[in-house]
């Protein structure tokens, strides 16, 4: 049985083993580089297969944590404790799904310090999956913070001309918020005597302490999401990051904040979450409308999609704090869909950048003539980004809007208006790049998608459409854990009021 072997530890640390193999290998010849590529890709592919094995063996009816591994680590109450529930499982699969495509997308585009680049990505995969598996608050913090280092290096070393500024801004923003989270974790340890997440979930913190702890965690998670007005690091990071760096940022890293809200803020501090929910609604609504308008004004394709990401994550934060089953399920589905669709959009932009070496919207026109397959792929992901029915983007926004409407109809109406703005800037980008006439000589010689690019983008199309038409496998995994989360919040609220 799968429960008898440490599948989670294998999934977490297998990329580190692959990174070690690459570290001790030669990289001064074409054959050596090809071996490095193969090791990196095969390692991430095995991790993805193991994540699917984890999914197949997951019991959808069990709302608690499964596949747990627990052993003494630092001191009493601080253990190496990992496990998964329906919420974390899907983020693990998403992470394991996207990283192999990042390796494939870097096959030819990265030419300098290739060995170090692959090592950075494998280390990053370990840290990201570790965040979603951690069932100890300190272990969560270590993985959460350690994930900053490889992405900081990826942006700072392999990014664009202003990469140092962008990487430092990203690092300092996220580090500052995480320091407040560390202080909150210490306060929780002094109060409870344990950092075990299942123990913390059942501890009735006072209303006063909940408010302060919630604010400390909010400082970290809101920056990571990012929420308006703490979002300014993201467009700079996306523009300067290499294509695969943007894929990881949009596809996985932004989800750490939303996952943190679901794992810590909502279940551990239910009174504070209810108190601050109006603030979340306001910030999320502003983010949806404001960043959509800003996206329409952008000249750089990457920056446009970056602002689009902030708007779409606004749906998720609003849905999380509406605190009902439909809104939370919708928020999670929205995050998963955004992880696939936004990653695919950045990869589509990367296809053009590899050929023309510019991301300026004005530099393109009429690509449907000599890149019809690319135009079709780009159209599908544009529709998913808008939230067109039949795509995964529609499902997340629809469920979130229904759930939010139950708690705050005005916020739901404002959020729904974001769909209109999304259609405006998305279709503007598509029309400007794909339609029209080719009026530049360098565009006339562009070739359509290569076999490698098809292998990257076609599976994402399949997942986007299948997920949008038949979401039952995802919703079945989620439902029990989300239902437990909502019931836990309601029960914890009653317990705190009875105690105090």
matplotlib code that plots the C-alpha trace (Angstrom):
import matplotlib.pyplot as plt

x = [0.0, 1.1, 0.5, 3.4, 6.1, 7.0, 5.6, 5.4, 9.0, 10.0, 8.0, 9.5, 13.2, 13.5, 14.2, 17.0, 18.6, 18.3, 19.9, 22.8, 23.3, 23.5, 25.8, 28.4, 28.2, 30.2, 28.7, 31.4, 30.2, 27.0, 26.6, 27.0, 24.4, 22.0, 22.5, 21.8, 18.5, 17.5, 18.2, 16.3, 13.3, 13.1, 13.4, 10.5, 8.5, 8.9, 7.7, 4.6, 3.9, 4.2, 1.8, -0.7, -0.1, -0.8, -4.0, -5.2, -4.7, -6.3, -9.5, -12.0, -14.3, -11.7, -11.6, -8.6, -4.9, -3.7, -0.3, 1.1, 4.7, 5.7, 9.1, 10.9, 13.0, 14.1, 12.3, 9.0, 6.2, 8.6, 8.5, 9.0, 5.3, 3.9, 0.6, -2.1, -5.7, -8.0, -6.8, -3.1, -3.1, -4.3, -1.6, 1.0, -0.2, -0.3, 3.3, 4.5, 2.6, 4.1, 7.8, 8.5, 7.1, 9.5, 12.4, 11.2, 10.7, 14.3, 15.6, 17.1, 16.4, 18.9, 22.4, 24.5, 25.1, 22.7, 23.7, 23.0, 19.7, 18.5, 19.7, 17.8, 14.6, 14.9, 15.6, 12.6, 10.3, 11.3, 10.6, 7.2, 5.9, 7.2, 5.0, 1.9, 2.9, 4.0, 1.9, 4.2, 4.1, 7.9, 8.4, 5.9, 7.8, 11.1, 9.8, 7.9, 10.9, 13.4, 11.3, 12.4, 16.0, 15.9, 13.4, 15.4, 18.4, 16.5, 15.3, 18.5, 20.9, 18.8, 16.4, 16.2, 18.2, 16.6, 16.7, 18.7, 16.2, 13.2, 14.7, 15.7, 12.3, 10.6, 12.9, 12.6, 8.8, 8.2, 10.9, 9.5, 6.0, 7.4, 9.3, 6.0, 4.7, 7.7, 6.9, 3.3, 4.5, 6.7, 3.8, 1.7, 4.4, 4.6, 0.8, 0.2, 3.5, 3.3, 3.6, 1.8, -0.8, -3.6, -3.0, -3.1, -6.3, -8.1, -6.7, -9.2, -7.1, -8.6, -10.3, -7.6, -4.8, -6.6, -6.7, -2.9, -2.0, -4.3, -2.7, 0.8, 0.0, -1.9, 1.2, 3.0, 0.2, -1.2, 2.2, 2.7, -0.7, -0.3, -3.2, -3.6, -1.8, 1.1, 1.3, 3.9, 6.7, 4.9, 4.8, 8.5, 9.4, 7.4, 8.8, 12.4, 12.1, 12.8, 9.8, 9.9, 10.5, 7.2, 5.5, 6.6, 5.7, 2.2, 1.5, 2.7, 4.3, 1.2, -0.8, 1.3, -0.6, -4.0, -3.0, -1.7, -5.1, -6.8, -4.3, -3.7, -5.8, -9.3, -9.3, -7.0, -8.3, -12.0, -13.2, -10.5, -11.2, -14.9, -13.9, -11.5, -13.6, -15.0, -11.4, -10.6, -13.7, -12.7, -9.1, -10.1, -12.7, -10.3, -7.7, -10.1, -11.2, -8.1, -5.5, -7.8, -7.8, -4.1, -3.6, -5.4, -2.8, 0.2, 2.5, 4.5, 2.6, 4.2, 3.2, -0.4, -0.7, 1.0, -1.7, -4.3, -2.9, -3.5, -7.1, -7.8, -6.2, -8.6, -11.5, -9.7, -9.1, -12.7, -14.0, -11.8, -13.1, -16.8, -16.4, -19.0, -18.4, -19.2, -17.0, -14.0, -14.3, -14.6, -11.5, -9.4, -10.6, -9.8, -6.3, -5.8, -7.2, -5.1, -2.0, -2.5, -3.9, -1.6, 1.4, 0.3, -0.1, 3.5, 4.7, 2.9, 4.6, 7.9, 7.4, 7.3, 10.1, 12.4, 11.8, 11.7, 13.3, 10.7, 7.5, 6.2, 2.6, 3.2, 5.9, 3.4, 0.5, -1.0, 0.6, -2.5, -1.1, 2.1, 1.5, -2.1, -1.5, 0.0, -3.0, -5.4, -3.5, -3.3, -7.0, -8.0, -6.0, -7.3, -10.8, -9.9, -8.3, -11.6, -13.6, -15.4, -17.9, -16.3, -12.9, -11.6, -11.5, -15.3, -15.8, -13.7, -15.2, -18.8, -18.5, -16.7, -19.3, -22.2, -20.5, -19.6, -23.1, -24.5, -22.4, -22.0, -24.0, -22.4, -18.8, -20.0, -21.4, -18.2, -16.1, -18.3, -17.7, -14.1, -15.0, -15.9, -12.6, -10.8, -12.5, -11.5, -7.8, -7.5, -9.2, -7.3, -4.0, -5.2, -6.5, -3.4, -1.0, -2.9, -5.0, -4.3, -1.5, 2.1, 3.7, 7.2, 9.8, 11.0, 7.5, 7.2, 9.8, 8.3, 7.7, 4.8, 5.0, 7.8, 7.3, 8.7, 6.4, 3.4, 4.4, 4.3, 1.1, -1.2, -1.4, -2.3, -5.1, -6.4, -6.4, -8.0, -10.9, -11.4, -11.3, -13.8, -16.3, -15.9, -14.6, -15.9, -12.5, -11.2, -14.4, -14.7, -11.2, -11.9, -15.4, -14.8, -11.8, -13.6, -16.7, -14.6, -12.9, -16.2, -17.6, -14.4, -14.6, -18.2, -17.5, -14.3, -16.2, -18.8, -16.1, -14.3, -17.4, -18.4, -14.9, -14.6]
y = [0.0, 3.5, 4.6, 2.3, 4.2, 7.9, 9.1, 12.8, 12.9, 11.3, 13.9, 16.7, 15.7, 13.9, 17.2, 17.9, 14.5, 15.5, 18.8, 17.0, 14.8, 17.8, 19.6, 16.8, 16.5, 18.2, 21.0, 22.0, 20.2, 19.7, 16.1, 17.1, 19.8, 17.4, 15.0, 17.9, 18.6, 15.0, 14.6, 17.7, 16.8, 13.2, 14.1, 16.6, 14.1, 11.4, 13.9, 14.6, 10.9, 10.4, 13.3, 11.5, 8.3, 10.4, 11.7, 8.2, 6.8, 9.8, 9.1, 11.9, 11.0, 11.6, 15.3, 15.1, 14.9, 11.8, 10.2, 11.8, 11.5, 12.7, 12.5, 14.5, 17.3, 20.3, 20.3, 19.5, 20.7, 21.2, 18.1, 17.1, 16.7, 16.5, 15.4, 16.3, 17.1, 17.8, 21.4, 20.9, 17.8, 19.9, 22.5, 19.8, 18.3, 21.8, 22.5, 19.1, 19.6, 23.0, 22.5, 19.9, 22.4, 25.0, 22.6, 22.0, 25.8, 26.4, 23.8, 26.3, 29.7, 29.5, 29.3, 30.8, 29.1, 26.3, 23.9, 26.4, 27.3, 23.7, 23.3, 26.5, 25.1, 21.7, 23.3, 25.6, 22.6, 21.1, 24.2, 24.8, 21.3, 21.4, 24.4, 22.5, 19.4, 21.0, 20.3, 22.1, 25.9, 26.3, 23.8, 25.7, 28.9, 27.4, 26.1, 29.3, 31.5, 29.2, 29.3, 33.0, 32.2, 30.2, 32.5, 35.5, 34.0, 33.1, 36.6, 38.3, 36.1, 35.2, 38.1, 41.2, 44.4, 45.7, 42.3, 43.3, 46.0, 43.7, 40.8, 42.9, 44.6, 41.2, 39.8, 42.7, 43.0, 39.3, 39.0, 42.0, 40.4, 37.0, 38.4, 39.4, 35.9, 34.5, 36.7, 35.4, 31.8, 32.4, 33.9, 30.9, 28.6, 30.5, 30.3, 26.7, 25.0, 23.4, 24.4, 21.3, 22.6, 20.1, 21.1, 24.8, 24.3, 23.2, 25.8, 28.6, 31.7, 34.8, 37.4, 39.9, 37.5, 36.4, 39.9, 40.5, 37.1, 37.5, 40.8, 39.4, 36.5, 38.8, 41.0, 37.9, 36.3, 39.5, 40.4, 37.0, 36.8, 39.9, 42.1, 45.7, 48.0, 45.6, 44.4, 46.7, 44.1, 41.7, 43.5, 44.4, 40.8, 39.4, 41.8, 41.1, 37.4, 34.8, 33.2, 30.2, 32.4, 34.1, 30.7, 29.8, 33.2, 33.2, 29.5, 28.5, 31.3, 33.5, 30.6, 30.4, 33.4, 32.1, 28.7, 30.4, 32.1, 28.7, 26.9, 29.5, 32.7, 31.2, 28.1, 29.3, 32.9, 32.6, 35.6, 37.9, 36.5, 37.5, 40.9, 41.7, 40.2, 43.6, 44.9, 41.9, 42.5, 46.2, 45.4, 42.6, 44.6, 47.5, 45.1, 43.6, 46.9, 49.0, 46.5, 45.6, 49.2, 49.4, 46.3, 47.9, 50.7, 48.5, 48.4, 45.3, 41.9, 40.5, 43.5, 43.3, 39.6, 40.4, 43.0, 40.5, 38.0, 40.5, 41.0, 37.3, 36.6, 39.3, 36.8, 34.2, 36.3, 37.5, 34.0, 32.7, 35.2, 34.9, 31.7, 29.4, 26.2, 27.5, 30.6, 28.7, 26.0, 28.6, 30.5, 27.3, 26.4, 30.0, 29.6, 26.3, 27.6, 30.8, 28.7, 26.9, 29.7, 32.5, 30.1, 29.3, 32.9, 33.7, 30.7, 32.0, 35.4, 33.6, 31.9, 35.3, 36.7, 33.8, 34.7, 38.5, 39.4, 42.0, 41.9, 45.3, 44.9, 47.5, 45.3, 42.6, 42.3, 39.8, 36.7, 34.6, 34.5, 32.7, 31.3, 29.9, 27.2, 29.7, 32.0, 29.2, 28.3, 31.9, 32.4, 29.4, 30.8, 34.3, 33.0, 31.1, 34.2, 36.1, 33.3, 32.0, 29.1, 25.8, 26.8, 26.4, 30.2, 30.3, 27.7, 29.4, 32.9, 31.5, 29.5, 32.4, 34.9, 32.7, 32.2, 35.8, 36.9, 35.0, 37.1, 40.4, 41.1, 44.4, 42.9, 40.2, 42.6, 44.7, 41.5, 40.3, 43.6, 42.5, 40.0, 42.8, 44.6, 41.3, 40.8, 44.3, 44.1, 40.4, 40.9, 44.1, 42.2, 39.4, 41.6, 43.7, 40.8, 38.2, 40.1, 42.8, 42.8, 42.0, 45.4, 44.5, 42.5, 40.6, 39.2, 37.7, 35.0, 33.9, 30.1, 28.5, 26.4, 23.8, 20.3, 21.1, 24.1, 22.0, 19.5, 22.3, 24.1, 21.4, 19.5, 22.8, 23.4, 19.9, 20.5, 23.9, 22.6, 19.3, 21.0, 23.6, 21.0, 18.2, 19.6, 16.7, 15.1, 18.3, 19.3, 15.8, 16.0, 19.5, 19.1, 17.2, 19.3, 22.5, 21.4, 20.5, 23.9, 25.8, 23.8, 24.2, 28.0, 28.0, 25.7, 27.6, 30.9, 29.5, 28.0, 31.3, 33.2, 30.6, 30.7, 34.5]
z = [0.0, -0.8, 2.9, 3.9, 2.0, 2.4, -1.0, 0.2, 1.3, -2.1, -4.0, -2.0, -2.0, -5.4, -7.2, -4.7, -5.7, -9.4, -8.6, -6.9, -10.0, -12.1, -9.7, -9.9, -13.7, -16.4, -18.4, -20.9, -23.9, -26.0, -24.8, -21.2, -21.6, -23.2, -20.2, -17.8, -19.7, -19.6, -15.9, -15.0, -17.3, -16.2, -12.5, -12.8, -14.9, -12.3, -9.6, -11.7, -12.1, -8.4, -7.7, -10.0, -8.0, -4.8, -6.4, -7.4, -3.9, -2.2, -0.4, -1.4, 1.4, 4.1, 4.9, 7.2, 6.4, 4.7, 3.9, 7.0, 8.1, 11.5, 13.3, 15.9, 14.5, 16.6, 20.0, 21.6, 19.4, 16.4, 14.2, 10.6, 10.0, 6.5, 5.0, 2.4, 2.3, -0.7, -0.9, -0.7, -3.0, -6.0, -5.5, -5.4, -8.6, -10.2, -9.2, -10.4, -13.7, -14.5, -13.7, -16.5, -19.0, -17.6, -18.2, -21.8, -22.4, -21.3, -23.7, -26.1, -24.7, -21.9, -23.1, -20.3, -16.9, -18.0, -15.3, -12.5, -14.1, -14.0, -10.4, -9.4, -10.8, -9.2, -5.8, -6.3, -7.0, -3.7, -1.8, -3.5, -3.0, 0.6, 1.4, 0.4, 2.3, 5.6, 8.7, 11.1, 11.1, 11.3, 8.5, 6.5, 7.1, 6.2, 2.8, 2.3, 2.8, 1.0, -2.1, -2.4, -2.9, -6.2, -7.9, -6.7, -8.4, -11.6, -12.0, -10.9, -13.1, -16.2, -16.3, -18.5, -18.4, -15.2, -13.5, -10.4, -9.4, -10.0, -8.1, -5.1, -5.0, -5.1, -2.4, 0.0, -0.3, 0.4, 3.1, 5.1, 5.2, 6.1, 9.1, 10.6, 10.0, 11.8, 14.8, 14.8, 14.6, 17.7, 19.5, 18.7, 20.0, 23.3, 23.6, 22.6, 23.2, 19.8, 16.1, 14.8, 12.4, 13.4, 17.0, 16.2, 14.2, 17.3, 19.8, 20.7, 20.5, 22.2, 20.0, 20.8, 19.9, 16.7, 15.4, 15.8, 14.5, 11.5, 10.7, 10.9, 8.6, 6.3, 5.9, 4.4, 2.4, 0.9, -0.5, -1.9, -3.6, -4.3, -3.2, -4.0, -3.0, -2.2, -5.8, -7.3, -7.2, -9.5, -12.8, -12.5, -11.6, -14.5, -17.1, -16.1, -15.4, -18.1, -19.5, -17.3, -14.3, -15.1, -15.4, -11.9, -10.5, -12.0, -11.9, -8.5, -6.4, -6.3, -5.0, -1.8, -0.4, -1.1, 0.3, 3.4, 3.9, 3.6, 5.9, 8.6, 8.5, 8.0, 10.2, 13.0, 13.3, 12.4, 14.4, 13.0, 9.5, 9.9, 11.3, 8.5, 5.7, 4.6, 4.2, 2.0, -0.1, -0.6, -1.5, -3.8, -5.6, -6.1, -7.4, -9.9, -11.3, -11.0, -12.2, -15.2, -16.2, -15.8, -17.8, -20.8, -20.8, -21.0, -24.0, -22.9, -23.3, -20.1, -18.1, -19.4, -18.3, -15.0, -14.1, -15.3, -12.8, -10.0, -11.1, -11.3, -7.9, -6.5, -7.2, -5.2, -2.1, -2.2, -2.4, 0.4, 2.9, 1.9, 4.0, 2.4, 0.5, -3.0, -2.6, -1.2, -3.8, -6.5, -5.1, -5.2, -8.7, -9.8, -8.5, -10.2, -13.5, -13.3, -12.6, -15.9, -18.1, -17.0, -17.4, -20.9, -21.8, -20.6, -22.6, -25.7, -25.2, -24.8, -28.1, -29.8, -27.7, -28.7, -32.4, -32.4, -29.0, -28.1, -26.1, -27.2, -28.5, -31.2, -32.7, -33.8, -36.3, -38.6, -37.1, -38.1, -41.7, -41.1, -37.5, -37.7, -35.0, -32.7, -33.3, -32.4, -29.2, -28.2, -28.8, -26.6, -23.7, -24.3, -24.0, -20.8, -19.4, -20.0, -18.4, -21.4, -20.8, -21.6, -20.2, -16.7, -16.2, -16.3, -13.7, -11.0, -11.6, -11.7, -8.4, -6.7, -7.8, -6.6, -3.2, -2.7, -3.6, -0.7, 1.7, -0.1, -3.2, -3.9, -3.8, -6.1, -8.7, -8.7, -9.1, -11.9, -13.8, -13.9, -16.6, -18.9, -18.3, -18.8, -22.1, -23.2, -22.6, -23.6, -26.9, -27.5, -27.1, -29.3, -32.1, -32.2, -32.3, -34.4, -36.8, -39.4, -42.0, -41.5, -41.9, -40.7, -42.6, -39.5, -39.0, -42.5, -41.8, -38.5, -38.3, -36.6, -33.4, -33.3, -32.1, -28.7, -28.3, -29.3, -26.6, -24.1, -25.1, -26.3, -23.0, -21.3, -23.9, -23.2, -19.4, -19.8, -21.9, -20.0, -16.7, -17.9, -19.3, -16.7, -13.3, -11.2, -10.5, -9.0, -7.2, -5.7, -4.2, -2.8, -1.4, 1.8, 2.9, 2.1, 3.9, 6.9, 6.8, 6.7, 9.5, 11.5, 11.1, 12.3, 15.3, 16.3, 16.2, 18.6, 20.9, 21.2, 22.1, 24.7, 26.2, 26.3]

ax = plt.figure().add_subplot(projection="3d")
ax.plot(x, y, z, "-o")
ax.set_aspect("equal")
plt.show()
